[in-house]
Amino acid sequence: MTILGEKFKEVVISVLPITIIVLILHFTLTPLEIPLLLRFLLGAFLIIIGLSIFLVGVDKGITPIGNLMGSTLTKTNKIWIVAGVGLALGFFISIAEPDLHILANQVSSVTANAIPKITILVIVSVGIAILLSLGLIRIVYNIPLYKMITVLYLIIFVIAIFASPEFVAISFDASGAVTGALVVPFILALGLGVSSLKKDSKASEKDSFGLVAITAVGAIISVMIMNIVTQTDEISGSLEYSISESDSIFRSFIHELPTVAGEIFIALLPIIMIFLIFQIVSFKLPRKTVSKIFKGLVYTYLGLVLFLVGVNAGFMDVGSVVGFSVASLENKLYIVIIGFIIGLVTVLAEPSVHVLTHQIEEVTSGYVKRKVVLLALSIGVGMAISLSMIRIIIDEVQLWHYLLPGYFIAVALTYVVPKLFVGMGFDSGTVSSGPMTATFILAFGQGVAEAIEGADVLREGFGIIAMVTLAPMIAVQVLGLIFKVKSAKGGIKADDTELSG
């Protein structure tokens, strides 16, 4: 129960700032209907309970399986097994990711099911599987991370030339959404196991960073290729509001429960089957250990169901309505300011961000203070959401106007910063786009796009997660550059042999 209490505290700190902002807006600029407000509060409660139980389940079930898989692959010492198992695990773990389910559901809803939810889930999971496999191979063959990132992003920008703007936004959002609370711990555990193939402990530490970043690229490439192959260029989107028609606070929650419960059971079943097969063939764990892992998987299932029911039935609607209401005000500056505040408090409250900042302070022996990292990340994410709001308001500003120079800077920095900061920087983007970004902020942006004349929900409503993912990549690497300069002035070596093995 102690672990559950810790997770509960983390999640409350993460969800509370958005809840407070909504309540402030309700009593000032954008009053909500009482049934809708109560649904939001009930949804927030379910999200807190569900995410807390889910994170305990990940620690007790998903992460141990990842560690076991990684160590088993290490023992085989055969690259084709590493690649093959990486493909299978990448597909099945990503198709169960809750943040990806939220994004896929939004894409399906906005496009009136022209792009079905299952299509996004499968396409993204295929991309994740392929890149996870390549990422594991990179660790085995000691391919420098910055070189692989350069090649992958060159491929992305070439493909993006032929993809429609709507799908460029969705593809980058999918990359941020799929690397959520389920996928990231599993991939980190798997990568740590495979990187232990190396005898050099510093090299293993370096290679444990960057695998998530490489894997996330698979979502971008796969969605854009789907767009090019299927030629789905003429799709537009809109939001349908049926909120005021429902007097019942509980009806939507009851309606969502069986659908979500069935989907999550099907999504987690392959992971359970793979574990059982490996248990019989290779793991041969004691019954008590197996029982603990299954208990963790049950927690994962129950937590996911509660979390997604809370999101779908109570949280997303309010995000859209608040965005629509703020954008309907005469002064559009409110949109930019509120977007900045939401970004600021969201990233500060994200538990994974605090883990990352402690890690950076520890690795740099206190030269780069975690408070400085937190400040840089919060300002970066706040600006990312503000810029996203400007893109929605001003029709001439497009997503690629941000992403092209942004990723050029991010990739260029990989050649000059200490190499450990390359993996940290690109991985930090994934931890910043957490549950609140995939839920409330995504819905908020789509509500704004629906209200702004000339804006399209599909084209402008997506791309916010992409911006939130990009900002930390630059911020953390810039801090790495500062650390390098400070170390040189202080007479301390900060070259690649010190920082990256």
C-alpha positions as CSV (number, residue, x, y, z in Angstrom):
1,M,0.0,0.0,0.0
2,T,3.0,2.3,0.5
3,I,3.9,2.1,-3.2
4,L,0.2,2.9,-4.1
5,G,0.3,5.9,-1.7
6,E,3.5,7.2,-3.4
7,K,2.0,6.8,-6.9
8,F,-1.3,8.4,-5.7
9,K,0.6,11.5,-4.5
10,E,2.5,11.8,-7.8
11,V,-0.7,11.6,-9.9
12,V,-2.6,14.0,-7.7
13,I,0.3,16.6,-8.1
14,S,0.1,15.9,-11.9
15,V,-3.7,16.2,-12.3
16,L,-4.4,18.9,-9.7
17,P,-3.0,22.0,-11.6
18,I,-5.2,21.4,-14.7
19,T,-8.2,20.9,-12.4
20,I,-7.6,24.1,-10.6
21,I,-7.1,26.0,-13.9
22,V,-10.5,24.7,-15.1
23,L,-12.2,25.7,-11.9
24,I,-10.7,29.2,-12.1
25,L,-11.8,29.6,-15.7
26,H,-15.2,28.3,-14.8
27,F,-15.7,31.1,-12.2
28,T,-14.2,33.8,-14.4
29,L,-13.9,33.6,-18.2
30,T,-15.6,30.4,-19.3
31,P,-18.4,29.2,-17.0
32,L,-19.4,25.6,-17.6
33,E,-22.7,23.9,-17.3
34,I,-23.0,22.2,-13.9
35,P,-23.5,18.6,-15.3
36,L,-20.4,19.0,-17.5
37,L,-18.4,20.4,-14.6
38,L,-19.4,17.5,-12.3
39,R,-18.5,15.1,-15.1
40,F,-15.1,16.7,-15.3
41,L,-14.5,16.4,-11.6
42,L,-15.6,12.8,-11.6
43,G,-13.4,12.1,-14.6
44,A,-10.4,13.7,-12.8
45,F,-11.1,11.5,-9.8
46,L,-11.2,8.4,-12.0
47,I,-8.0,9.5,-13.7
48,I,-6.2,9.9,-10.4
49,I,-7.3,6.5,-9.0
50,G,-6.8,4.7,-12.3
51,L,-3.4,6.2,-13.1
52,S,-2.2,5.5,-9.6
53,I,-3.2,1.8,-9.8
54,F,-1.8,1.6,-13.3
55,L,1.6,2.9,-12.3
56,V,1.8,0.4,-9.5
57,G,0.9,-2.3,-12.0
58,V,3.7,-1.1,-14.4
59,D,6.2,-1.4,-11.6
60,K,5.1,-4.8,-10.4
61,G,4.2,-6.4,-13.8
62,I,5.3,-4.6,-17.0
63,T,8.8,-3.5,-15.9
64,P,9.8,-6.9,-14.5
65,I,8.7,-8.5,-17.8
66,G,10.8,-6.0,-19.7
67,N,13.8,-6.7,-17.5
68,L,13.4,-10.4,-17.9
69,M,13.1,-10.1,-21.7
70,G,16.1,-7.9,-21.9
71,S,18.3,-10.3,-19.8
72,T,17.0,-13.3,-21.8
73,L,17.9,-11.7,-25.1
74,T,21.4,-10.9,-23.7
75,K,22.0,-14.6,-22.9
76,T,21.1,-15.7,-26.4
77,N,23.7,-13.3,-27.9
78,K,22.0,-13.8,-31.3
79,I,21.1,-10.6,-33.2
80,W,18.2,-12.2,-35.1
81,I,16.5,-13.2,-31.8
82,V,17.1,-9.6,-30.5
83,A,15.5,-8.2,-33.6
84,G,12.6,-10.7,-33.8
85,V,11.6,-10.4,-30.1
86,G,12.0,-6.6,-30.4
87,L,9.5,-6.6,-33.2
88,A,6.9,-8.6,-31.3
89,L,7.3,-6.8,-28.0
90,G,7.3,-3.3,-29.7
91,F,4.0,-4.0,-31.4
92,F,2.2,-5.5,-28.5
93,I,3.4,-3.1,-25.8
94,S,2.6,0.0,-27.9
95,I,-0.9,-1.2,-28.9
96,A,-1.8,-1.2,-25.2
97,E,-0.4,2.3,-24.5
98,P,-3.2,4.4,-23.0
99,D,-2.1,7.7,-24.4
100,L,-2.1,6.2,-27.9
101,H,-5.6,5.0,-27.4
102,I,-6.6,8.6,-26.4
103,L,-5.0,10.0,-29.5
104,A,-6.4,7.4,-31.8
105,N,-9.9,7.9,-30.4
106,Q,-9.6,11.7,-31.0
107,V,-8.5,11.1,-34.6
108,S,-11.4,8.8,-35.2
109,S,-13.8,11.2,-33.5
110,V,-12.6,14.3,-35.3
111,T,-12.6,12.6,-38.8
112,A,-16.1,11.0,-38.2
113,N,-14.4,7.6,-38.3
114,A,-12.8,8.2,-41.7
115,I,-9.6,7.2,-40.0
116,P,-10.7,4.4,-37.6
117,K,-9.1,4.1,-34.2
118,I,-7.9,0.5,-34.9
119,T,-6.0,1.8,-38.0
120,I,-4.0,4.3,-36.0
121,L,-3.3,1.8,-33.2
122,V,-2.0,-0.9,-35.7
123,I,0.0,1.5,-38.0
124,V,1.7,3.2,-35.1
125,S,2.4,-0.1,-33.3
126,V,4.0,-1.5,-36.5
127,G,6.3,1.5,-36.8
128,I,7.2,1.3,-33.1
129,A,8.0,-2.4,-33.5
130,I,10.4,-1.9,-36.4
131,L,12.2,1.0,-34.8
132,L,12.5,-0.7,-31.4
133,S,14.1,-3.6,-33.2
134,L,16.6,-1.3,-35.0
135,G,17.2,0.5,-31.7
136,L,18.2,-2.7,-30.0
137,I,20.5,-3.6,-32.9
138,R,22.1,-0.2,-32.6
139,I,23.0,-1.0,-28.9
140,V,24.4,-4.4,-29.9
141,Y,26.6,-2.9,-32.7
142,N,27.5,0.3,-30.8
143,I,26.2,2.6,-33.6
144,P,26.5,6.2,-32.3
145,L,23.1,7.6,-31.3
146,Y,23.6,11.0,-32.9
147,K,24.4,9.5,-36.3
148,M,21.3,7.3,-36.2
149,I,19.1,10.2,-35.1
150,T,20.5,12.3,-38.0
151,V,19.6,9.6,-40.6
152,L,16.2,9.0,-39.1
153,Y,15.2,12.6,-39.1
154,L,16.5,13.1,-42.6
155,I,14.2,10.2,-43.7
156,I,11.3,11.9,-41.8
157,F,11.7,15.2,-43.5
158,V,12.0,13.6,-47.0
159,I,8.8,11.6,-46.4
160,A,7.1,14.7,-44.9
161,I,7.4,16.5,-48.3
162,F,4.9,14.0,-49.8
163,A,2.6,13.8,-46.8
164,S,-0.4,16.1,-46.2
165,P,-0.1,18.7,-43.4
166,E,-2.9,17.0,-41.4
167,F,-0.9,13.7,-41.2
168,V,2.4,15.4,-40.5
169,A,0.7,16.8,-37.3
170,I,-0.9,13.5,-36.4
171,S,2.3,11.5,-37.0
172,F,4.4,13.7,-34.7
173,D,1.6,13.7,-32.1
174,A,1.5,9.9,-32.3
175,S,5.2,9.8,-31.6
176,G,4.7,11.7,-28.4
177,A,1.5,9.9,-27.4
178,V,2.8,6.3,-27.8
179,T,5.8,6.9,-25.6
180,G,3.7,7.1,-22.5
181,A,3.4,5.5,-19.0
182,L,3.3,1.9,-20.3
183,V,5.8,2.0,-23.2
184,V,8.6,4.1,-21.7
185,P,9.3,1.9,-18.6
186,F,9.1,-1.3,-20.6
187,I,11.5,0.0,-23.3
188,L,13.9,1.4,-20.8
189,A,13.9,-1.9,-18.9
190,L,14.4,-3.8,-22.2
191,G,17.1,-1.5,-23.4
192,L,19.0,-1.8,-20.1
193,G,18.9,-5.6,-20.3
194,V,20.2,-5.6,-23.9
195,S,22.9,-2.9,-23.3
196,S,24.3,-5.2,-20.6
197,L,25.7,-7.3,-23.5
198,K,28.6,-4.8,-23.3
199,K,31.3,-5.2,-20.7
200,D,31.9,-1.5,-20.5
201,S,29.5,-0.2,-17.8
202,K,29.8,3.4,-19.0
203,A,28.8,2.4,-22.5
204,S,25.9,0.5,-21.1
205,E,24.7,3.6,-19.1
206,K,25.0,5.8,-22.2
207,D,23.1,3.3,-24.4
208,S,20.2,3.1,-21.9
209,F,19.4,6.6,-23.1
210,G,18.1,7.2,-26.6
211,L,16.2,3.9,-27.2
212,V,12.9,5.6,-26.5
213,A,13.7,8.4,-28.8
214,I,14.6,6.1,-31.7
215,T,11.5,4.0,-31.1
216,A,9.3,7.0,-31.1
217,V,10.4,7.9,-34.7
218,G,8.7,4.7,-35.9
219,A,5.3,6.3,-35.2
220,I,6.1,9.4,-37.3
221,I,7.3,7.4,-40.3
222,S,4.6,4.8,-40.2
223,V,1.7,7.3,-40.1
224,M,3.1,9.5,-42.9
225,I,3.7,6.4,-45.1
226,M,0.1,5.4,-44.4
227,N,-1.0,8.8,-45.6
228,I,1.0,8.6,-48.8
229,V,0.0,5.0,-49.6
230,T,-3.7,5.5,-48.9
231,Q,-3.8,9.1,-50.4
232,T,-6.0,10.4,-47.6
233,D,-5.4,14.0,-48.4
234,E,-8.8,15.6,-48.5
235,I,-10.0,14.7,-45.0
236,S,-11.0,17.5,-42.7
237,G,-12.3,17.4,-39.2
238,S,-14.7,19.0,-36.7
239,L,-15.9,18.5,-33.2
240,E,-19.4,17.4,-32.3
241,Y,-20.9,18.7,-29.1
242,S,-23.6,16.6,-27.5
243,I,-22.6,17.6,-24.0
244,S,-25.6,19.8,-23.0
245,E,-28.1,17.1,-24.2
246,S,-27.1,14.8,-21.3
247,D,-28.5,15.5,-17.9
248,S,-27.0,12.4,-16.3
249,I,-23.6,12.7,-14.8
250,F,-23.0,9.0,-14.8
251,R,-24.5,7.9,-18.1
252,S,-21.4,8.5,-20.2
253,F,-19.2,6.7,-17.7
254,I,-21.4,3.7,-17.7
255,H,-21.6,3.8,-21.5
256,E,-17.7,3.9,-21.8
257,L,-16.9,1.2,-19.3
258,P,-17.7,-2.1,-21.3
259,T,-16.1,-0.8,-24.5
260,V,-12.9,0.3,-22.7
261,A,-12.7,-2.8,-20.6
262,G,-12.9,-5.1,-23.7
263,E,-10.4,-3.1,-25.7
264,I,-7.8,-3.1,-22.9
265,F,-8.3,-6.8,-22.3
266,I,-7.6,-7.5,-25.9
267,A,-4.6,-5.1,-25.9
268,L,-2.9,-6.7,-22.9
269,L,-3.7,-10.3,-23.7
270,P,-0.7,-10.8,-26.2
271,I,1.7,-9.4,-23.5
272,I,0.4,-12.0,-21.0
273,M,0.7,-14.8,-23.6
274,I,4.3,-13.8,-24.5
275,F,5.2,-13.8,-20.8
276,L,3.6,-17.2,-20.3
277,I,5.5,-18.7,-23.3
278,F,8.8,-17.3,-22.1
279,Q,8.1,-18.5,-18.5
280,I,7.6,-22.1,-19.8
281,V,10.6,-22.0,-22.2
282,S,13.1,-19.8,-20.6
283,F,12.3,-17.8,-17.4
284,K,11.1,-20.7,-15.2
285,L,10.4,-18.3,-12.3
286,P,9.2,-19.5,-8.9
287,R,5.4,-19.6,-8.5
288,K,5.6,-16.7,-6.0
289,T,7.3,-14.4,-8.5
290,V,4.9,-15.3,-11.2
291,S,2.0,-14.5,-8.9
292,K,3.5,-11.1,-8.1
293,I,3.9,-10.3,-11.9
294,F,0.3,-11.4,-12.6
295,K,-0.9,-9.3,-9.7
296,G,0.9,-6.4,-11.3
297,L,-0.8,-7.1,-14.7
298,V,-4.2,-7.1,-13.0
299,Y,-3.4,-3.7,-11.5
300,T,-2.3,-2.5,-14.9
301,Y,-5.6,-3.6,-16.5
302,L,-7.8,-2.1,-13.8
303,G,-5.9,1.1,-13.7
304,L,-6.0,1.5,-17.5
305,V,-9.7,0.9,-17.6
306,L,-10.5,3.5,-14.9
307,F,-8.1,6.0,-16.4
308,L,-9.5,5.7,-20.0
309,V,-13.1,5.8,-18.8
310,G,-12.3,9.0,-16.8
311,V,-10.6,10.5,-19.8
312,N,-13.2,9.6,-22.4
313,A,-16.3,10.3,-20.3
314,G,-15.4,13.4,-18.3
315,F,-12.0,15.0,-19.1
316,M,-11.7,15.4,-22.9
317,D,-15.1,17.1,-23.3
318,V,-14.2,19.8,-20.8
319,G,-10.9,20.4,-22.5
320,S,-12.6,21.0,-25.8
321,V,-15.3,23.2,-24.3
322,V,-12.8,25.4,-22.4
323,G,-10.7,25.7,-25.6
324,F,-13.8,26.6,-27.6
325,S,-15.0,29.1,-25.0
326,V,-11.6,30.9,-24.6
327,A,-11.2,31.1,-28.4
328,S,-14.7,32.6,-28.7
329,L,-13.7,35.6,-26.5
330,E,-13.0,38.8,-28.4
331,N,-9.4,39.1,-27.2
332,K,-7.4,36.2,-28.7
333,L,-4.4,37.0,-26.5
334,Y,-6.2,35.0,-23.8
335,I,-5.7,31.8,-25.8
336,V,-1.9,32.3,-26.0
337,I,-1.6,33.3,-22.3
338,I,-3.8,30.4,-21.0
339,G,-1.9,28.0,-23.3
340,F,1.4,29.2,-21.8
341,I,0.1,28.8,-18.2
342,I,-1.2,25.3,-18.9
343,G,2.1,24.2,-20.4
344,L,4.1,25.7,-17.5
345,V,2.2,23.9,-14.8
346,T,1.7,20.7,-16.7
347,V,5.4,19.9,-17.2
348,L,6.2,21.0,-13.7
349,A,3.7,18.5,-12.3
350,E,4.8,15.5,-14.6
351,P,6.4,12.9,-12.3
352,S,8.7,11.6,-15.1
353,V,10.2,15.1,-15.5
354,H,11.3,15.1,-11.9
355,V,12.9,11.7,-12.3
356,L,14.8,13.1,-15.4
357,T,15.9,16.3,-13.6
358,H,17.3,14.3,-10.6
359,Q,19.2,12.1,-13.1
360,I,20.8,15.0,-14.9
361,E,21.9,16.7,-11.7
362,E,23.4,13.4,-10.5
363,V,25.2,12.6,-13.8
364,T,26.7,16.2,-13.9
365,S,27.8,16.0,-10.3
366,G,25.5,19.0,-9.4
367,Y,26.9,21.3,-12.1
368,V,23.6,21.4,-13.9
369,K,21.0,22.1,-11.1
370,R,17.6,20.3,-11.4
371,K,15.9,23.6,-10.6
372,V,17.5,25.1,-13.7
373,V,16.4,22.1,-15.8
374,L,12.9,22.3,-14.5
375,L,12.7,26.0,-15.3
376,A,14.1,25.5,-18.8
377,L,11.6,22.6,-19.5
378,S,8.6,24.5,-18.1
379,I,9.3,27.6,-20.1
380,G,10.0,25.6,-23.2
381,V,6.8,23.6,-23.0
382,G,4.8,26.7,-22.1
383,M,6.2,28.4,-25.2
384,A,5.5,25.3,-27.3
385,I,1.8,25.4,-26.4
386,S,1.6,29.2,-26.9
387,L,3.2,28.8,-30.3
388,S,0.7,26.1,-31.1
389,M,-2.1,28.4,-30.2
390,I,-0.6,31.1,-32.5
391,R,-0.5,28.5,-35.3
392,I,-4.2,27.9,-34.8
393,I,-5.1,31.6,-34.7
394,I,-3.0,32.7,-37.7
395,D,-3.8,30.6,-40.7
396,E,-0.5,31.4,-42.5
397,V,1.5,29.8,-39.8
398,Q,1.9,26.0,-40.3
399,L,3.3,23.2,-38.2
400,W,6.4,22.7,-40.3
401,H,7.4,26.3,-39.8
402,Y,8.1,25.2,-36.2
403,L,9.2,21.6,-36.6
404,L,11.7,22.0,-39.5
405,P,13.9,24.6,-37.8
406,G,13.2,23.1,-34.4
407,Y,14.4,19.6,-35.3
408,F,17.3,21.0,-37.3
409,I,18.5,22.8,-34.2
410,A,17.9,19.6,-32.1
411,V,19.8,17.4,-34.5
412,A,22.6,20.0,-35.0
413,L,23.1,20.2,-31.2
414,T,23.8,16.4,-31.1
415,Y,27.2,17.1,-32.8
416,V,28.4,19.6,-30.2
417,V,26.9,18.6,-26.8
418,P,28.3,15.8,-24.6
419,K,26.9,12.6,-26.0
420,L,25.1,11.6,-22.8
421,F,23.0,14.7,-23.2
422,V,21.9,13.6,-26.7
423,G,20.0,10.6,-25.4
424,M,18.8,12.5,-22.3
425,G,17.6,15.4,-24.5
426,F,15.6,13.2,-27.0
427,D,14.2,11.0,-24.3
428,S,13.2,14.1,-22.3
429,G,10.7,15.0,-25.0
430,T,8.8,11.7,-24.3
431,V,8.6,12.2,-20.5
432,S,7.3,15.8,-21.0
433,S,4.3,14.7,-23.1
434,G,2.5,12.8,-20.3
435,P,-1.1,12.0,-19.6
436,M,-2.2,15.6,-19.2
437,T,-0.8,16.6,-22.6
438,A,-2.4,13.6,-24.3
439,T,-5.8,14.4,-22.7
440,F,-6.6,17.9,-21.6
441,I,-4.1,19.9,-23.7
442,L,-4.9,18.0,-26.9
443,A,-8.6,18.5,-26.4
444,F,-8.1,22.2,-25.5
445,G,-6.2,22.8,-28.8
446,Q,-9.0,21.1,-30.8
447,G,-11.6,23.2,-29.1
448,V,-9.7,26.3,-30.0
449,A,-9.4,25.1,-33.6
450,E,-13.1,24.5,-33.8
451,A,-13.9,28.1,-32.6
452,I,-11.4,29.9,-34.9
453,E,-12.8,30.8,-38.3
454,G,-10.8,29.3,-41.1
455,A,-9.0,26.7,-38.8
456,D,-9.5,23.0,-39.3
457,V,-9.6,20.7,-36.3
458,L,-7.7,18.0,-38.1
459,R,-5.0,20.2,-39.5
460,E,-4.5,22.7,-36.6
461,G,-6.0,20.8,-33.7
462,F,-3.3,18.2,-33.9
463,G,0.5,18.9,-33.6
464,I,0.4,20.2,-30.0
465,I,1.9,17.0,-28.6
466,A,4.6,17.3,-31.3
467,M,5.5,20.8,-30.0
468,V,5.6,19.6,-26.4
469,T,7.9,16.8,-27.4
470,L,10.3,19.0,-29.4
471,A,10.9,21.8,-26.7
472,P,12.7,19.6,-24.1
473,M,14.9,18.0,-26.8
474,I,16.4,21.5,-27.4
475,A,16.3,22.7,-23.8
476,V,18.2,19.7,-22.3
477,Q,20.8,19.7,-25.0
478,V,21.4,23.4,-24.5
479,L,21.9,22.7,-20.8
480,G,24.4,20.0,-21.8
481,L,26.2,22.6,-23.9
482,I,26.2,25.0,-20.9
483,F,27.6,22.2,-18.7
484,K,30.4,21.6,-21.2
485,V,31.4,25.3,-21.3
486,K,31.2,25.6,-17.5
487,S,33.3,22.4,-17.1
488,A,35.9,23.7,-19.5
489,K,36.1,27.0,-17.6
490,G,36.4,25.2,-14.3
491,G,39.2,22.9,-15.5
492,I,37.0,19.8,-15.4
493,K,36.9,17.4,-18.3
494,A,33.5,17.1,-19.9
495,D,34.5,15.3,-23.1
496,D,32.8,12.3,-24.5
497,T,35.0,9.8,-22.6
498,E,33.9,11.4,-19.3
499,L,30.2,11.7,-20.0
500,S,29.4,9.0,-22.4
501,G,32.0,6.3,-22.0
